[in-house]
Every structure is written in C-alpha cells, then in structure tokens.
C-alpha cells in the first residue's frame, strides 16, 4: 500500500464517517420524518 495517499483521502473518509454517524443519529431520533433510505 502507498501510505502517501493517506493525507489526501483522510478528510474524505472523516467527512463520510461523520455524515454517516449523523444520518444514523437522525434516523433513530426522528423515525419517519427525515429518515434516510439506507
């Protein structure tokens, strides 16, 4: 593996992870209202 690409894609991975966590949180907090179609 080439670890030189890690700093480039790290912000993307963090963004997707945070977005996924917020999607799950909103899914369990408000079911039926703004529930994402997973």
PDB file with SEQRES, HELIX, SHEET and CRYST1 records, atoms N, CA, C and O in Angstrom:
SEQRES   1 A   38  UNK UNK UNK UNK UNK UNK UNK UNK UNK UNK UNK UNK UNK          
SEQRES   2 A   38  UNK UNK UNK UNK UNK UNK UNK UNK UNK UNK UNK UNK UNK          
SEQRES   3 A   38  UNK UNK UNK UNK UNK UNK UNK UNK UNK UNK UNK UNK              
HELIX    1 AA1 UNK A    3  UNK A    5  5                                   3    
HELIX    2 AA2 UNK A    6  UNK A   29  1                                  24    
CRYST1    1.000    1.000    1.000  90.00  90.00  90.00 P 1           1          
ATOM      1  N   UNK A   1       0.840  -1.202   0.000  1.00  0.00           N  
ATOM      2  CA  UNK A   1       0.000   0.000   0.000  1.00  0.00           C  
ATOM      3  C   UNK A   1       0.872   1.248   0.000  1.00  0.00           C  
ATOM      4  O   UNK A   1       1.982   1.259   0.533  1.00  0.00           O  
ATOM      5  N   UNK A   2       0.339   2.290  -0.610  1.00  0.00           N  
ATOM      6  CA  UNK A   2       1.074   3.554  -0.633  1.00  0.00           C  
ATOM      7  C   UNK A   2       0.443   4.496   0.391  1.00  0.00           C  
ATOM      8  O   UNK A   2      -0.641   5.040   0.177  1.00  0.00           O  
ATOM      9  N   UNK A   3       1.141   4.671   1.494  1.00  0.00           N  
ATOM     10  CA  UNK A   3       0.595   5.495   2.572  1.00  0.00           C  
ATOM     11  C   UNK A   3       0.702   6.982   2.266  1.00  0.00           C  
ATOM     12  O   UNK A   3       0.240   7.815   3.046  1.00  0.00           O  
ATOM     13  N   UNK A   4       1.318   7.322   1.118  1.00  0.00           N  
ATOM     14  CA  UNK A   4       1.443   8.732   0.761  1.00  0.00           C  
ATOM     15  C   UNK A   4       0.097   9.307   0.342  1.00  0.00           C  
ATOM     16  O   UNK A   4      -0.082  10.525   0.317  1.00  0.00           O  
ATOM     17  N   UNK A   5      -0.864   8.421   0.009  1.00  0.00           N  
ATOM     18  CA  UNK A   5      -2.184   8.891  -0.392  1.00  0.00           C  
ATOM     19  C   UNK A   5      -3.101   9.095   0.810  1.00  0.00           C  
ATOM     20  O   UNK A   5      -4.198   9.636   0.670  1.00  0.00           O  
ATOM     21  N   UNK A   6      -2.662   8.669   1.978  1.00  0.00           N  
ATOM     22  CA  UNK A   6      -3.496   8.752   3.169  1.00  0.00           C  
ATOM     23  C   UNK A   6      -3.882  10.188   3.530  1.00  0.00           C  
ATOM     24  O   UNK A   6      -5.058  10.443   3.792  1.00  0.00           O  
ATOM     25  N   UNK A   7      -2.933  11.143   3.554  1.00  0.00           N  
ATOM     26  CA  UNK A   7      -3.308  12.523   3.901  1.00  0.00           C  
ATOM     27  C   UNK A   7      -4.286  13.141   2.902  1.00  0.00           C  
ATOM     28  O   UNK A   7      -5.003  14.083   3.237  1.00  0.00           O  
ATOM     29  N   UNK A   8      -4.316  12.614   1.679  1.00  0.00           N  
ATOM     30  CA  UNK A   8      -5.203  13.177   0.664  1.00  0.00           C  
ATOM     31  C   UNK A   8      -6.637  12.724   0.867  1.00  0.00           C  
ATOM     32  O   UNK A   8      -7.570  13.519   0.753  1.00  0.00           O  
ATOM     33  N   UNK A   9      -6.810  11.446   1.168  1.00  0.00           N  
ATOM     34  CA  UNK A   9      -8.153  10.893   1.293  1.00  0.00           C  
ATOM     35  C   UNK A   9      -8.669  10.898   2.727  1.00  0.00           C  
ATOM     36  O   UNK A   9      -9.831  10.568   2.962  1.00  0.00           O  
ATOM     37  N   UNK A  10      -7.831  11.265   3.684  1.00  0.00           N  
ATOM     38  CA  UNK A  10      -8.245  11.258   5.084  1.00  0.00           C  
ATOM     39  C   UNK A  10      -9.416  12.202   5.350  1.00  0.00           C  
ATOM     40  O   UNK A  10     -10.361  11.799   6.027  1.00  0.00           O  
ATOM     41  N   UNK A  11      -9.400  13.448   4.847  1.00  0.00           N  
ATOM     42  CA  UNK A  11     -10.558  14.335   5.064  1.00  0.00           C  
ATOM     43  C   UNK A  11     -11.838  13.777   4.460  1.00  0.00           C  
ATOM     44  O   UNK A  11     -12.924  13.994   4.998  1.00  0.00           O  
ATOM     45  N   UNK A  12     -11.719  13.062   3.348  1.00  0.00           N  
ATOM     46  CA  UNK A  12     -12.899  12.482   2.713  1.00  0.00           C  
ATOM     47  C   UNK A  12     -13.468  11.374   3.581  1.00  0.00           C  
ATOM     48  O   UNK A  12     -14.682  11.274   3.760  1.00  0.00           O  
ATOM     49  N   UNK A  13     -12.580  10.538   4.124  1.00  0.00           N  
ATOM     50  CA  UNK A  13     -13.030   9.451   5.000  1.00  0.00           C  
ATOM     51  C   UNK A  13     -13.689  10.013   6.257  1.00  0.00           C  
ATOM     52  O   UNK A  13     -14.709   9.500   6.717  1.00  0.00           O  
ATOM     53  N   UNK A  14     -13.095  11.074   6.805  1.00  0.00           N  
ATOM     54  CA  UNK A  14     -13.663  11.681   8.011  1.00  0.00           C  
ATOM     55  C   UNK A  14     -15.030  12.289   7.716  1.00  0.00           C  
ATOM     56  O   UNK A  14     -15.950  12.182   8.527  1.00  0.00           O  
ATOM     57  N   UNK A  15     -15.161  12.930   6.548  1.00  0.00           N  
ATOM     58  CA  UNK A  15     -16.433  13.542   6.179  1.00  0.00           C  
ATOM     59  C   UNK A  15     -17.513  12.484   6.019  1.00  0.00           C  
ATOM     60  O   UNK A  15     -18.636  12.663   6.492  1.00  0.00           O  
ATOM     61  N   UNK A  16     -17.179  11.380   5.352  1.00  0.00           N  
ATOM     62  CA  UNK A  16     -18.156  10.315   5.149  1.00  0.00           C  
ATOM     63  C   UNK A  16     -18.529   9.665   6.468  1.00  0.00           C  
ATOM     64  O   UNK A  16     -19.689   9.313   6.686  1.00  0.00           O  
ATOM     65  N   UNK A  17     -17.545   9.503   7.352  1.00  0.00           N  
ATOM     66  CA  UNK A  17     -17.807   8.872   8.643  1.00  0.00           C  
ATOM     67  C   UNK A  17     -18.725   9.741   9.493  1.00  0.00           C  
ATOM     68  O   UNK A  17     -19.674   9.246  10.100  1.00  0.00           O  
ATOM     69  N   UNK A  18     -18.435  11.050   9.533  1.00  0.00           N  
ATOM     70  CA  UNK A  18     -19.256  11.971  10.319  1.00  0.00           C  
ATOM     71  C   UNK A  18     -20.664  12.064   9.729  1.00  0.00           C  
ATOM     72  O   UNK A  18     -21.650  12.078  10.465  1.00  0.00           O  
ATOM     73  N   UNK A  19     -20.752  12.128   8.396  1.00  0.00           N  
ATOM     74  CA  UNK A  19     -22.056  12.209   7.743  1.00  0.00           C  
ATOM     75  C   UNK A  19     -22.871  10.950   8.005  1.00  0.00           C  
ATOM     76  O   UNK A  19     -24.084  11.018   8.199  1.00  0.00           O  
ATOM     77  N   UNK A  20     -22.198   9.795   8.009  1.00  0.00           N  
ATOM     78  CA  UNK A  20     -22.884   8.532   8.266  1.00  0.00           C  
ATOM     79  C   UNK A  20     -23.378   8.482   9.704  1.00  0.00           C  
ATOM     80  O   UNK A  20     -24.481   8.002   9.967  1.00  0.00           O  
ATOM     81  N   UNK A  21     -22.566   8.975  10.637  1.00  0.00           N  
ATOM     82  CA  UNK A  21     -22.964   8.966  12.048  1.00  0.00           C  
ATOM     83  C   UNK A  21     -24.161   9.886  12.270  1.00  0.00           C  
ATOM     84  O   UNK A  21     -25.081   9.541  13.012  1.00  0.00           O  
ATOM     85  N   UNK A  22     -24.154  11.056  11.631  1.00  0.00           N  
ATOM     86  CA  UNK A  22     -25.275  11.977  11.777  1.00  0.00           C  
ATOM     87  C   UNK A  22     -26.529  11.412  11.125  1.00  0.00           C  
ATOM     88  O   UNK A  22     -27.639  11.656  11.598  1.00  0.00           O  
ATOM     89  N   UNK A  23     -26.360  10.657  10.038  1.00  0.00           N  
ATOM     90  CA  UNK A  23     -27.511  10.057   9.366  1.00  0.00           C  
ATOM     91  C   UNK A  23     -28.143   8.995  10.260  1.00  0.00           C  
ATOM     92  O   UNK A  23     -29.367   8.910  10.358  1.00  0.00           O  
ATOM     93  N   UNK A  24     -27.311   8.189  10.911  1.00  0.00           N  
ATOM     94  CA  UNK A  24     -27.812   7.160  11.818  1.00  0.00           C  
ATOM     95  C   UNK A  24     -28.471   7.813  13.030  1.00  0.00           C  
ATOM     96  O   UNK A  24     -29.514   7.356  13.497  1.00  0.00           O  
ATOM     97  N   UNK A  25     -27.859   8.886  13.535  1.00  0.00           N  
ATOM     98  CA  UNK A  25     -28.408   9.568  14.708  1.00  0.00           C  
ATOM     99  C   UNK A  25     -29.768  10.181  14.387  1.00  0.00           C  
ATOM    100  O   UNK A  25     -30.701  10.083  15.184  1.00  0.00           O  
ATOM    101  N   UNK A  26     -29.879  10.813  13.218  1.00  0.00           N  
ATOM    102  CA  UNK A  26     -31.155  11.418  12.834  1.00  0.00           C  
ATOM    103  C   UNK A  26     -32.186  10.344  12.530  1.00  0.00           C  
ATOM    104  O   UNK A  26     -33.386  10.567  12.687  1.00  0.00           O  
ATOM    105  N   UNK A  27     -31.718   9.175  12.094  1.00  0.00           N  
ATOM    106  CA  UNK A  27     -32.635   8.075  11.773  1.00  0.00           C  
ATOM    107  C   UNK A  27     -33.288   7.543  13.037  1.00  0.00           C  
ATOM    108  O   UNK A  27     -34.482   7.240  13.043  1.00  0.00           O  
ATOM    109  N   UNK A  28     -32.509   7.427  14.111  1.00  0.00           N  
ATOM    110  CA  UNK A  28     -33.057   6.906  15.360  1.00  0.00           C  
ATOM    111  C   UNK A  28     -33.752   8.001  16.169  1.00  0.00           C  
ATOM    112  O   UNK A  28     -34.602   7.706  17.008  1.00  0.00           O  
ATOM    113  N   UNK A  29     -33.395   9.258  15.921  1.00  0.00           N  
ATOM    114  CA  UNK A  29     -34.001  10.351  16.676  1.00  0.00           C  
ATOM    115  C   UNK A  29     -35.372  10.709  16.111  1.00  0.00           C  
ATOM    116  O   UNK A  29     -36.319  10.931  16.864  1.00  0.00           O  
ATOM    117  N   UNK A  30     -35.477  10.763  14.779  1.00  0.00           N  
ATOM    118  CA  UNK A  30     -36.735  11.145  14.151  1.00  0.00           C  
ATOM    119  C   UNK A  30     -37.129  10.112  13.096  1.00  0.00           C  
ATOM    120  O   UNK A  30     -36.992  10.375  11.901  1.00  0.00           O  
ATOM    121  N   UNK A  31     -37.610   8.957  13.508  1.00  0.00           N  
ATOM    122  CA  UNK A  31     -38.015   7.929  12.548  1.00  0.00           C  
ATOM    123  C   UNK A  31     -39.274   8.334  11.791  1.00  0.00           C  
ATOM    124  O   UNK A  31     -40.279   8.711  12.393  1.00  0.00           O  
ATOM    125  N   UNK A  32     -39.209   8.251  10.462  1.00  0.00           N  
ATOM    126  CA  UNK A  32     -40.381   8.568   9.661  1.00  0.00           C  
ATOM    127  C   UNK A  32     -40.372   9.989   9.138  1.00  0.00           C  
ATOM    128  O   UNK A  32     -40.972  10.261   8.098  1.00  0.00           O  
ATOM    129  N   UNK A  33     -39.705  10.909   9.831  1.00  0.00           N  
ATOM    130  CA  UNK A  33     -39.703  12.299   9.381  1.00  0.00           C  
ATOM    131  C   UNK A  33     -38.617  12.519   8.325  1.00  0.00           C  
ATOM    132  O   UNK A  33     -38.905  12.719   7.145  1.00  0.00           O  
ATOM    133  N   UNK A  34     -37.363  12.477   8.781  1.00  0.00           N  
ATOM    134  CA  UNK A  34     -36.253  12.695   7.852  1.00  0.00           C  
ATOM    135  C   UNK A  34     -35.369  11.466   7.843  1.00  0.00           C  
ATOM    136  O   UNK A  34     -34.143  11.572   7.833  1.00  0.00           O  
ATOM    137  N   UNK A  35     -35.991  10.302   7.847  1.00  0.00           N  
ATOM    138  CA  UNK A  35     -35.228   9.062   7.870  1.00  0.00           C  
ATOM    139  C   UNK A  35     -34.619   8.794   6.503  1.00  0.00           C  
ATOM    140  O   UNK A  35     -35.336   8.756   5.504  1.00  0.00           O  
ATOM    141  N   UNK A  36     -33.299   8.608   6.445  1.00  0.00           N  
ATOM    142  CA  UNK A  36     -32.631   8.332   5.166  1.00  0.00           C  
ATOM    143  C   UNK A  36     -32.938   6.928   4.673  1.00  0.00           C  
ATOM    144  O   UNK A  36     -32.991   5.982   5.459  1.00  0.00           O  
ATOM    145  N   UNK A  37     -33.137   6.800   3.386  1.00  0.00           N  
ATOM    146  CA  UNK A  37     -33.393   5.492   2.786  1.00  0.00           C  
ATOM    147  C   UNK A  37     -32.081   4.742   2.656  1.00  0.00           C  
ATOM    148  O   UNK A  37     -31.377   4.897   1.658  1.00  0.00           O  
ATOM    149  N   UNK A  38     -31.738   3.925   3.657  1.00  0.00           N  
ATOM    150  CA  UNK A  38     -30.472   3.196   3.606  1.00  0.00           C  
ATOM    151  C   UNK A  38     -30.605   1.962   2.732  1.00  0.00           C  
ATOM    152  O   UNK A  38     -29.641   1.216   2.566  1.00  0.00           O  
TER     153      UNK A  38                                                      
END                                                                             
